[in-house]
């Protein structure tokens, strides 16, 4: 499948991008700003390789990425559309054997957090059915954008060729009935004026390496601490006699727990390393705190309970949940933007599908406790609202708005 796509992409030519529909902007400003704000190609490639290697081999790095995906997606996303024909096509696209979006989204969320960038290859056949594949960020070497707007990508240059950027204003069917394969780019942790996002693991790599080195040293020290040797002291008439006694003991060394019986002419002692480590725990905790701070999660998320009580631990969860909610909103927008591109292409083939049909994408609650708090607030306030409504002091629409707001839901527009 991938080989066929690569051959197909190799023959495709990128479409032209429409000009930015705004006032004239200095054509060289944004291009120069992107060069200053983005990493050098070599540095970016090295960082992506280090992040992937850390995710593969470092348990803390793997856990940090998994935490984001687990909170953002949970058991999956729910997609709803009120337009029947559009909903039927979206369901077909979502469950298509070559898409399997339910499982693919977890890989995409991992890639977005690990690399800071997600490049989605969109291929569409003559029937308007689209197929999606994620291109590893390490495979993309250059993003070519318009000179007056760094966010309007024109094409993506990779190690194996070029891919045109998706342009809804220029997207059209080919003479053969299909569509030109194109790429959609999404990024997180992107500095203003830059083209590339940054990995969530980027600021942590140095401290992950230091914590790993410290932990390996502790393992070695603990091993050496349990290592010991016997020293046998006695008076020998000659060196040959001493060597013979040493050879005899080496041939049959005493086993742990054995009882040794000697006369007063021979004494036995044990020598073992004296490795004091009173501050070792504090050193490891300090390193792990640096990793947790960079990841934006409390220590108990990384299997470090510290001395916190349940109450203080729950209070520490708040900032982490807010960060996960922010990433969840970004990811929901990402999926909706991709689905819009899929619908636009299908609408050019099938007039029954509406490209602008309203979509509702929902993710799971980040924290069950937030939902419980909302339910408690709604139960306490509902009688007051109903009393005001019965007295004519609260309009129907305002009552619904308040109820939906306390329930954490959006009021339907219809």
C-alpha positions as a LaTeX table, in Angstrom:
\begin{tabular}{lrrr}
\hline
Residue & $x$ (\AA) & $y$ (\AA) & $z$ (\AA) \\
\hline
Unk1 & 0.00 & 0.00 & 0.00 \\
Unk2 & 2.71 & 2.48 & 0.98 \\
Unk3 & 4.87 & 1.62 & $-2.04$ \\
Unk4 & 1.93 & 2.21 & $-4.37$ \\
Unk5 & 1.23 & 5.54 & $-2.72$ \\
Unk6 & 4.86 & 6.59 & $-3.03$ \\
Unk7 & 4.88 & 5.78 & $-6.76$ \\
Unk8 & 1.63 & 7.70 & $-7.19$ \\
Unk9 & 2.93 & 10.68 & $-5.25$ \\
Unk10 & 6.13 & 10.74 & $-7.25$ \\
Unk11 & 4.16 & 11.58 & $-10.41$ \\
Unk12 & 1.94 & 14.24 & $-8.82$ \\
Unk13 & 2.60 & 17.97 & $-9.12$ \\
Unk14 & 1.73 & 20.42 & $-6.37$ \\
Unk15 & $-1.19$ & 22.77 & $-6.97$ \\
Unk16 & $-0.83$ & 26.53 & $-6.71$ \\
Unk17 & $-1.87$ & 28.18 & $-3.48$ \\
Unk18 & $-4.26$ & 31.11 & $-3.44$ \\
Unk19 & $-2.91$ & 34.40 & $-2.15$ \\
Unk20 & $-3.65$ & 35.47 & 1.39 \\
Unk21 & $-6.97$ & 37.33 & 1.38 \\
Unk22 & $-5.73$ & 40.27 & 3.46 \\
Unk23 & $-3.79$ & 43.46 & 3.14 \\
Unk24 & $-0.41$ & 43.36 & 1.44 \\
Unk25 & 2.34 & 42.06 & 3.71 \\
Unk26 & 6.06 & 42.33 & 3.28 \\
Unk27 & 6.85 & 39.23 & 1.23 \\
Unk28 & 10.18 & 38.61 & 2.90 \\
Unk29 & 9.22 & 39.21 & 6.51 \\
Unk30 & 7.51 & 35.93 & 7.37 \\
Unk31 & 9.98 & 33.82 & 5.44 \\
Unk32 & 12.92 & 35.38 & 7.29 \\
Unk33 & 11.08 & 35.12 & 10.62 \\
Unk34 & 10.50 & 31.41 & 10.10 \\
Unk35 & 14.20 & 30.88 & 9.48 \\
Unk36 & 15.01 & 32.59 & 12.77 \\
Unk37 & 12.27 & 30.94 & 14.83 \\
Unk38 & 12.63 & 27.36 & 13.60 \\
Unk39 & 15.47 & 25.03 & 14.43 \\
Unk40 & 18.12 & 24.25 & 11.86 \\
Unk41 & 17.29 & 21.16 & 9.81 \\
Unk42 & 20.11 & 19.15 & 11.39 \\
Unk43 & 19.14 & 20.18 & 14.93 \\
Unk44 & 15.50 & 19.34 & 14.30 \\
Unk45 & 16.34 & 15.93 & 12.86 \\
Unk46 & 18.61 & 15.18 & 15.83 \\
Unk47 & 15.92 & 16.22 & 18.31 \\
Unk48 & 13.30 & 14.06 & 16.59 \\
Unk49 & 15.65 & 11.08 & 16.63 \\
Unk50 & 16.45 & 11.60 & 20.32 \\
Unk51 & 12.76 & 11.95 & 21.22 \\
Unk52 & 11.90 & 8.74 & 19.39 \\
Unk53 & 14.80 & 6.89 & 20.99 \\
Unk54 & 13.79 & 8.15 & 24.45 \\
Unk55 & 10.19 & 7.04 & 23.85 \\
Unk56 & 11.41 & 3.60 & 22.80 \\
Unk57 & 13.88 & 3.00 & 25.62 \\
Unk58 & 13.02 & 5.28 & 28.54 \\
Unk59 & 10.01 & 4.28 & 30.67 \\
Unk60 & 9.44 & 7.82 & 31.91 \\
Unk61 & 9.38 & 9.22 & 28.36 \\
Unk62 & 6.98 & 6.49 & 27.24 \\
Unk63 & 4.75 & 7.20 & 30.23 \\
Unk64 & 4.65 & 10.95 & 29.61 \\
Unk65 & 3.52 & 10.47 & 26.02 \\
Unk66 & 1.02 & 7.79 & 27.04 \\
Unk67 & $-0.47$ & 10.07 & 29.71 \\
Unk68 & $-1.30$ & 12.70 & 27.11 \\
Unk69 & $-2.89$ & 10.21 & 24.73 \\
Unk70 & $-4.86$ & 8.51 & 27.49 \\
Unk71 & $-6.32$ & 11.79 & 28.72 \\
Unk72 & $-6.92$ & 13.30 & 25.27 \\
Unk73 & $-8.60$ & 10.28 & 23.71 \\
Unk74 & $-9.57$ & 7.99 & 26.58 \\
Unk75 & $-11.71$ & 5.26 & 25.04 \\
Unk76 & $-12.10$ & 7.22 & 21.79 \\
Unk77 & $-13.88$ & 10.15 & 20.18 \\
Unk78 & $-17.56$ & 10.43 & 19.31 \\
Unk79 & $-18.57$ & 11.92 & 15.97 \\
Unk80 & $-22.10$ & 13.08 & 15.16 \\
Unk81 & $-23.65$ & 14.79 & 12.14 \\
Unk82 & $-27.35$ & 15.63 & 11.69 \\
Unk83 & $-27.23$ & 15.41 & 7.89 \\
Unk84 & $-28.06$ & 11.75 & 7.05 \\
Unk85 & $-26.08$ & 11.37 & 3.82 \\
Unk86 & $-23.05$ & 13.15 & 5.23 \\
Unk87 & $-23.20$ & 11.10 & 8.44 \\
Unk88 & $-23.38$ & 7.86 & 6.44 \\
Unk89 & $-20.29$ & 8.77 & 4.41 \\
Unk90 & $-18.35$ & 9.82 & 7.50 \\
Unk91 & $-19.16$ & 6.51 & 9.13 \\
Unk92 & $-17.97$ & 4.67 & 6.01 \\
Unk93 & $-14.76$ & 6.68 & 5.94 \\
Unk94 & $-14.18$ & 6.25 & 9.70 \\
Unk95 & $-14.60$ & 2.48 & 9.65 \\
Unk96 & $-12.99$ & 1.76 & 6.27 \\
Unk97 & $-10.43$ & $-1.10$ & 6.56 \\
Unk98 & $-7.72$ & 1.14 & 5.08 \\
Unk99 & $-8.44$ & 3.95 & 7.55 \\
Unk100 & $-9.49$ & 2.36 & 10.87 \\
Unk101 & $-9.68$ & 5.81 & 12.42 \\
Unk102 & $-10.67$ & 4.47 & 15.84 \\
Unk103 & $-7.20$ & 2.94 & 16.25 \\
Unk104 & $-5.25$ & 5.35 & 14.07 \\
Unk105 & $-6.05$ & 8.35 & 16.27 \\
Unk106 & $-4.04$ & 6.89 & 19.15 \\
Unk107 & $-0.96$ & 6.64 & 16.92 \\
Unk108 & $-1.51$ & 10.18 & 15.70 \\
Unk109 & $-1.83$ & 11.60 & 19.20 \\
Unk110 & 1.41 & 9.84 & 20.20 \\
Unk111 & 3.18 & 11.22 & 17.13 \\
Unk112 & 1.87 & 14.74 & 17.72 \\
Unk113 & 3.14 & 14.75 & 21.31 \\
Unk114 & 6.41 & 12.95 & 20.54 \\
Unk115 & 7.40 & 14.94 & 17.44 \\
Unk116 & 5.35 & 18.12 & 17.86 \\
Unk117 & 4.21 & 17.75 & 14.25 \\
Unk118 & 1.70 & 15.58 & 12.46 \\
Unk119 & 1.82 & 15.26 & 8.67 \\
Unk120 & $-1.26$ & 13.52 & 7.26 \\
Unk121 & $-1.16$ & 12.23 & 3.70 \\
Unk122 & $-4.63$ & 12.42 & 2.12 \\
Unk123 & $-5.27$ & 10.22 & $-0.93$ \\
Unk124 & $-8.68$ & 10.11 & $-2.63$ \\
Unk125 & $-9.92$ & 7.74 & $-5.32$ \\
Unk126 & $-12.37$ & 8.42 & $-8.14$ \\
Unk127 & $-15.39$ & 7.65 & $-5.95$ \\
Unk128 & $-14.43$ & 10.37 & $-3.49$ \\
Unk129 & $-13.38$ & 7.98 & $-0.72$ \\
Unk130 & $-10.28$ & 9.26 & 1.06 \\
Unk131 & $-7.51$ & 7.33 & 2.77 \\
Unk132 & $-5.17$ & 8.79 & 5.36 \\
Unk133 & $-1.64$ & 7.96 & 6.41 \\
Unk134 & 0.68 & 9.73 & 8.84 \\
Unk135 & 4.10 & 10.62 & 7.45 \\
Unk136 & 6.81 & 10.53 & 10.16 \\
Unk137 & 7.97 & 14.05 & 10.94 \\
Unk138 & 11.57 & 12.89 & 10.55 \\
Unk139 & 10.86 & 12.15 & 6.87 \\
Unk140 & 9.99 & 15.79 & 6.14 \\
Unk141 & 13.01 & 17.95 & 5.50 \\
Unk142 & 11.51 & 21.25 & 4.38 \\
Unk143 & 8.19 & 23.10 & 4.40 \\
Unk144 & 7.81 & 25.59 & 1.59 \\
Unk145 & 5.31 & 28.34 & 2.34 \\
Unk146 & 4.18 & 31.58 & 0.78 \\
Unk147 & 6.59 & 34.43 & 1.31 \\
Unk148 & 3.93 & 36.63 & 2.89 \\
Unk149 & 2.51 & 34.00 & 5.29 \\
Unk150 & 4.49 & 31.21 & 6.87 \\
Unk151 & 1.29 & 29.37 & 7.83 \\
Unk152 & 0.24 & 28.86 & 4.20 \\
Unk153 & 2.25 & 25.82 & 3.18 \\
Unk154 & 2.73 & 25.16 & $-0.51$ \\
Unk155 & 4.60 & 21.86 & $-0.51$ \\
Unk156 & 6.49 & 19.52 & 1.76 \\
Unk157 & 9.86 & 18.13 & 0.73 \\
Unk158 & 10.79 & 14.75 & 2.12 \\
Unk159 & 13.58 & 12.26 & 1.72 \\
Unk160 & 11.66 & 10.35 & $-0.94$ \\
Unk161 & 10.04 & 13.21 & $-2.85$ \\
Unk162 & 7.60 & 16.11 & $-2.61$ \\
Unk163 & 4.00 & 16.34 & $-1.49$ \\
Unk164 & 1.73 & 19.29 & $-2.25$ \\
Unk165 & $-0.09$ & 20.94 & 0.63 \\
Unk166 & $-3.86$ & 20.65 & 0.75 \\
Unk167 & $-5.52$ & 23.76 & $-0.67$ \\
Unk168 & $-9.33$ & 23.82 & $-0.51$ \\
Unk169 & $-9.46$ & 26.71 & $-2.95$ \\
Unk170 & $-7.53$ & 24.84 & $-5.67$ \\
Unk171 & $-8.52$ & 21.26 & $-4.93$ \\
Unk172 & $-10.26$ & 19.68 & $-7.92$ \\
Unk173 & $-10.74$ & 16.33 & $-9.57$ \\
Unk174 & $-8.11$ & 15.07 & $-11.98$ \\
Unk175 & $-9.02$ & 14.09 & $-15.57$ \\
Unk176 & $-8.98$ & 10.44 & $-14.53$ \\
Unk177 & $-11.56$ & 11.08 & $-11.81$ \\
Unk178 & $-9.33$ & 10.97 & $-8.75$ \\
Unk179 & $-7.63$ & 13.70 & $-6.75$ \\
Unk180 & $-4.04$ & 14.77 & $-6.29$ \\
Unk181 & $-2.63$ & 13.28 & $-3.07$ \\
Unk182 & $-1.76$ & 16.04 & $-0.63$ \\
Unk183 & $-0.53$ & 16.61 & 2.92 \\
Unk184 & $-2.09$ & 18.42 & 5.86 \\
Unk185 & 0.26 & 19.65 & 8.57 \\
Unk186 & $-0.64$ & 20.13 & 12.24 \\
Unk187 & 1.72 & 21.30 & 14.97 \\
Unk188 & 1.82 & 21.86 & 18.74 \\
Unk189 & 4.26 & 23.84 & 20.87 \\
Unk190 & 4.96 & 26.04 & 17.86 \\
Unk191 & 6.55 & 29.45 & 18.48 \\
Unk192 & 4.80 & 32.38 & 16.86 \\
Unk193 & 6.16 & 32.93 & 13.37 \\
Unk194 & 7.57 & 29.39 & 13.06 \\
Unk195 & 6.57 & 26.55 & 10.77 \\
Unk196 & 7.51 & 23.57 & 12.92 \\
Unk197 & 6.15 & 22.44 & 16.26 \\
Unk198 & 8.24 & 21.18 & 19.15 \\
Unk199 & 8.16 & 17.79 & 20.85 \\
Unk200 & 6.72 & 17.53 & 24.35 \\
Unk201 & 9.87 & 15.60 & 25.21 \\
Unk202 & 12.23 & 18.27 & 23.88 \\
Unk203 & 12.88 & 20.11 & 27.18 \\
Unk204 & 12.99 & 16.80 & 29.07 \\
Unk205 & 15.58 & 14.86 & 27.10 \\
Unk206 & 18.58 & 16.21 & 29.02 \\
Unk207 & 16.96 & 15.57 & 32.40 \\
Unk208 & 15.67 & 12.16 & 31.38 \\
Unk209 & 19.24 & 11.23 & 30.44 \\
Unk210 & 20.56 & 12.54 & 33.76 \\
Unk211 & 17.92 & 10.67 & 35.76 \\
Unk212 & 18.65 & 7.48 & 33.83 \\
Unk213 & 22.39 & 7.84 & 34.46 \\
Unk214 & 21.77 & 8.48 & 38.17 \\
Unk215 & 19.50 & 5.44 & 38.44 \\
Unk216 & 22.01 & 3.21 & 36.68 \\
Unk217 & 24.71 & 4.38 & 39.08 \\
Unk218 & 22.50 & 3.53 & 42.04 \\
Unk219 & 21.92 & 0.03 & 40.66 \\
Unk220 & 25.65 & $-0.51$ & 40.29 \\
Unk221 & 26.36 & 0.77 & 43.79 \\
Unk222 & 23.72 & $-1.44$ & 45.31 \\
Unk223 & 25.24 & $-4.41$ & 43.54 \\
Unk224 & 28.71 & $-3.57$ & 44.79 \\
Unk225 & 27.39 & $-2.99$ & 48.31 \\
Unk226 & 26.43 & $-6.65$ & 48.53 \\
Unk227 & 29.79 & $-7.79$ & 47.21 \\
Unk228 & 32.41 & $-8.89$ & 49.74 \\
Unk229 & 35.57 & $-10.97$ & 50.03 \\
Unk230 & 37.26 & $-12.97$ & 52.76 \\
Unk231 & 40.67 & $-12.06$ & 54.11 \\
Unk232 & 42.46 & $-14.92$ & 55.87 \\
Unk233 & 45.31 & $-13.95$ & 58.20 \\
Unk234 & 47.85 & $-16.47$ & 59.50 \\
Unk235 & 51.55 & $-17.11$ & 59.93 \\
Unk236 & 53.17 & $-19.11$ & 57.15 \\
Unk237 & 56.67 & $-20.51$ & 57.05 \\
Unk238 & 57.16 & $-19.60$ & 53.40 \\
Unk239 & 55.47 & $-18.05$ & 50.36 \\
Unk240 & 54.89 & $-21.53$ & 48.97 \\
Unk241 & 52.90 & $-22.48$ & 52.06 \\
Unk242 & 50.77 & $-19.30$ & 51.80 \\
Unk243 & 50.11 & $-19.90$ & 48.08 \\
Unk244 & 49.12 & $-23.50$ & 48.76 \\
Unk245 & 46.65 & $-22.40$ & 51.46 \\
Unk246 & 45.15 & $-19.79$ & 49.12 \\
Unk247 & 44.79 & $-22.34$ & 46.31 \\
Unk248 & 43.07 & $-24.76$ & 48.68 \\
Unk249 & 40.53 & $-22.14$ & 49.80 \\
Unk250 & 39.96 & $-20.96$ & 46.23 \\
Unk251 & 39.27 & $-24.53$ & 45.10 \\
Unk252 & 36.51 & $-24.94$ & 47.68 \\
Unk253 & 35.36 & $-21.44$ & 48.75 \\
Unk254 & 32.98 & $-21.25$ & 51.71 \\
Unk255 & 29.33 & $-20.87$ & 50.70 \\
Unk256 & 27.01 & $-18.29$ & 52.31 \\
Unk257 & 25.85 & $-19.52$ & 55.71 \\
Unk258 & 28.68 & $-21.99$ & 56.05 \\
Unk259 & 30.38 & $-22.56$ & 59.42 \\
Unk260 & 34.15 & $-22.12$ & 59.46 \\
Unk261 & 36.23 & $-23.70$ & 62.21 \\
Unk262 & 39.86 & $-22.57$ & 62.52 \\
Unk263 & 42.51 & $-22.60$ & 65.19 \\
Unk264 & 44.01 & $-19.56$ & 66.84 \\
Unk265 & 46.74 & $-19.34$ & 64.23 \\
Unk266 & 44.26 & $-18.30$ & 61.49 \\
Unk267 & 41.69 & $-15.48$ & 61.56 \\
Unk268 & 39.01 & $-14.62$ & 58.98 \\
Unk269 & 37.64 & $-11.17$ & 58.11 \\
Unk270 & 35.13 & $-9.84$ & 55.57 \\
Unk271 & 35.80 & $-6.75$ & 53.42 \\
Unk272 & 32.88 & $-5.04$ & 51.68 \\
Unk273 & 32.41 & $-1.54$ & 50.19 \\
Unk274 & 31.23 & 1.18 & 52.57 \\
Unk275 & 28.95 & 3.20 & 50.27 \\
Unk276 & 27.05 & 5.86 & 52.17 \\
Unk277 & 23.99 & 7.26 & 50.35 \\
Unk278 & 22.10 & 9.43 & 52.81 \\
Unk279 & 21.31 & 12.06 & 50.15 \\
Unk280 & 20.80 & 9.71 & 47.22 \\
Unk281 & 17.01 & 9.74 & 47.56 \\
Unk282 & 16.95 & 13.54 & 47.56 \\
Unk283 & 19.13 & 13.65 & 44.45 \\
Unk284 & 16.86 & 11.27 & 42.56 \\
Unk285 & 13.75 & 13.12 & 43.67 \\
Unk286 & 15.19 & 16.44 & 42.51 \\
Unk287 & 15.93 & 15.03 & 39.06 \\
Unk288 & 12.50 & 13.47 & 38.79 \\
Unk289 & 10.84 & 16.73 & 39.85 \\
Unk290 & 12.60 & 18.46 & 36.99 \\
Unk291 & 11.20 & 15.88 & 34.57 \\
Unk292 & 7.70 & 16.17 & 36.07 \\
Unk293 & 7.82 & 19.98 & 35.90 \\
Unk294 & 8.82 & 19.88 & 32.25 \\
Unk295 & 6.06 & 17.39 & 31.46 \\
Unk296 & 3.50 & 19.47 & 33.36 \\
Unk297 & 2.30 & 16.60 & 35.54 \\
Unk298 & 2.46 & 16.05 & 39.33 \\
Unk299 & 4.97 & 13.60 & 40.71 \\
Unk300 & 2.40 & 10.94 & 41.53 \\
Unk301 & 1.62 & 10.67 & 37.81 \\
Unk302 & 5.16 & 9.31 & 37.44 \\
Unk303 & 4.95 & 6.70 & 40.22 \\
Unk304 & 6.39 & 9.04 & 42.86 \\
Unk305 & 3.88 & 9.52 & 45.71 \\
Unk306 & 6.20 & 11.81 & 47.70 \\
Unk307 & 4.63 & 12.78 & 51.05 \\
Unk308 & 1.43 & 14.23 & 49.61 \\
Unk309 & $-1.97$ & 13.39 & 51.01 \\
Unk310 & $-4.91$ & 12.56 & 48.80 \\
Unk311 & $-6.25$ & 16.08 & 49.12 \\
Unk312 & $-3.01$ & 17.77 & 48.08 \\
Unk313 & $-2.55$ & 15.25 & 45.27 \\
Unk314 & $-5.99$ & 16.05 & 43.86 \\
Unk315 & $-5.23$ & 19.76 & 44.08 \\
Unk316 & $-1.98$ & 19.18 & 42.16 \\
Unk317 & $-3.94$ & 17.47 & 39.38 \\
Unk318 & $-5.68$ & 20.70 & 38.35 \\
Unk319 & $-2.94$ & 22.29 & 36.20 \\
Unk320 & $-2.21$ & 18.95 & 34.53 \\
Unk321 & $-5.89$ & 18.45 & 33.66 \\
Unk322 & $-6.07$ & 21.96 & 32.19 \\
Unk323 & $-3.10$ & 21.14 & 29.95 \\
Unk324 & $-4.72$ & 17.89 & 28.85 \\
Unk325 & $-7.97$ & 19.72 & 28.10 \\
Unk326 & $-6.08$ & 22.22 & 25.98 \\
Unk327 & $-4.41$ & 19.44 & 24.00 \\
Unk328 & $-7.76$ & 17.68 & 23.65 \\
Unk329 & $-9.31$ & 20.80 & 22.09 \\
Unk330 & $-6.37$ & 21.06 & 19.70 \\
Unk331 & $-6.72$ & 17.42 & 18.70 \\
Unk332 & $-10.49$ & 17.67 & 18.21 \\
Unk333 & $-9.93$ & 20.66 & 15.94 \\
Unk334 & $-7.28$ & 18.68 & 14.06 \\
Unk335 & $-9.65$ & 15.78 & 13.43 \\
Unk336 & $-12.48$ & 18.08 & 12.38 \\
Unk337 & $-10.21$ & 19.96 & 9.99 \\
Unk338 & $-9.18$ & 16.67 & 8.39 \\
Unk339 & $-12.79$ & 15.53 & 8.12 \\
Unk340 & $-13.68$ & 18.80 & 6.39 \\
Unk341 & $-11.07$ & 18.09 & 3.73 \\
Unk342 & $-12.46$ & 14.57 & 3.32 \\
Unk343 & $-16.01$ & 15.92 & 2.99 \\
Unk344 & $-15.01$ & 18.59 & 0.46 \\
Unk345 & $-13.53$ & 15.99 & $-1.84$ \\
Unk346 & $-16.50$ & 13.67 & $-1.49$ \\
Unk347 & $-18.92$ & 16.56 & $-2.15$ \\
Unk348 & $-17.23$ & 17.18 & $-5.51$ \\
Unk349 & $-18.19$ & 13.63 & $-6.49$ \\
Unk350 & $-21.42$ & 13.05 & $-4.58$ \\
Unk351 & $-23.82$ & 16.00 & $-4.44$ \\
Unk352 & $-25.75$ & 14.44 & $-1.57$ \\
Unk353 & $-22.84$ & 15.02 & 0.82 \\
Unk354 & $-22.61$ & 18.49 & 2.35 \\
Unk355 & $-19.07$ & 19.71 & 2.91 \\
Unk356 & $-20.26$ & 22.34 & 5.40 \\
Unk357 & $-22.58$ & 20.07 & 7.37 \\
Unk358 & $-22.31$ & 20.74 & 11.14 \\
Unk359 & $-20.07$ & 18.21 & 12.90 \\
Unk360 & $-19.95$ & 17.45 & 16.60 \\
Unk361 & $-16.76$ & 15.87 & 17.87 \\
Unk362 & $-16.58$ & 15.02 & 21.55 \\
Unk363 & $-13.86$ & 13.55 & 23.70 \\
Unk364 & $-14.15$ & 11.93 & 27.08 \\
Unk365 & $-14.09$ & 13.96 & 30.26 \\
Unk366 & $-10.52$ & 14.59 & 31.39 \\
Unk367 & $-11.45$ & 14.20 & 35.03 \\
Unk368 & $-14.45$ & 12.30 & 36.36 \\
Unk369 & $-14.34$ & 14.45 & 39.49 \\
Unk370 & $-15.07$ & 17.56 & 37.39 \\
Unk371 & $-18.17$ & 15.88 & 36.02 \\
Unk372 & $-19.28$ & 14.92 & 39.52 \\
Unk373 & $-18.79$ & 18.50 & 40.71 \\
Unk374 & $-20.87$ & 19.76 & 37.79 \\
Unk375 & $-23.61$ & 17.28 & 38.58 \\
Unk376 & $-23.65$ & 18.40 & 42.21 \\
Unk377 & $-23.81$ & 22.07 & 41.25 \\
Unk378 & $-26.65$ & 21.40 & 38.81 \\
Unk379 & $-28.62$ & 19.42 & 41.40 \\
Unk380 & $-28.25$ & 22.24 & 43.91 \\
Unk381 & $-29.08$ & 25.09 & 41.52 \\
Unk382 & $-31.88$ & 23.48 & 39.47 \\
Unk383 & $-34.65$ & 24.02 & 42.07 \\
Unk384 & $-33.71$ & 27.70 & 42.30 \\
Unk385 & $-33.81$ & 28.12 & 38.53 \\
Unk386 & $-37.14$ & 26.31 & 38.24 \\
Unk387 & $-38.64$ & 28.47 & 40.98 \\
Unk388 & $-37.55$ & 31.62 & 39.18 \\
Unk389 & $-38.92$ & 30.26 & 35.90 \\
Unk390 & $-42.31$ & 29.46 & 37.46 \\
Unk391 & $-42.51$ & 33.00 & 38.82 \\
Unk392 & $-41.85$ & 34.40 & 35.35 \\
Unk393 & $-38.48$ & 35.85 & 36.35 \\
Unk394 & $-36.46$ & 33.58 & 34.07 \\
Unk395 & $-37.18$ & 33.10 & 30.36 \\
Unk396 & $-37.24$ & 29.67 & 28.74 \\
Unk397 & $-34.10$ & 30.29 & 26.75 \\
Unk398 & $-32.18$ & 31.61 & 29.75 \\
Unk399 & $-33.25$ & 28.62 & 31.84 \\
Unk400 & $-31.93$ & 26.23 & 29.21 \\
Unk401 & $-28.69$ & 28.17 & 28.90 \\
Unk402 & $-28.06$ & 28.02 & 32.64 \\
Unk403 & $-28.86$ & 24.31 & 32.87 \\
Unk404 & $-26.62$ & 23.42 & 29.93 \\
Unk405 & $-23.84$ & 25.64 & 31.29 \\
Unk406 & $-23.86$ & 23.98 & 34.71 \\
Unk407 & $-23.95$ & 20.55 & 33.05 \\
Unk408 & $-20.83$ & 21.43 & 31.08 \\
Unk409 & $-22.62$ & 21.09 & 27.74 \\
Unk410 & $-23.14$ & 23.46 & 24.85 \\
Unk411 & $-26.64$ & 24.71 & 24.15 \\
Unk412 & $-27.88$ & 23.36 & 20.77 \\
Unk413 & $-28.25$ & 26.15 & 18.22 \\
Unk414 & $-31.43$ & 24.73 & 16.75 \\
\hline
\end{tabular}
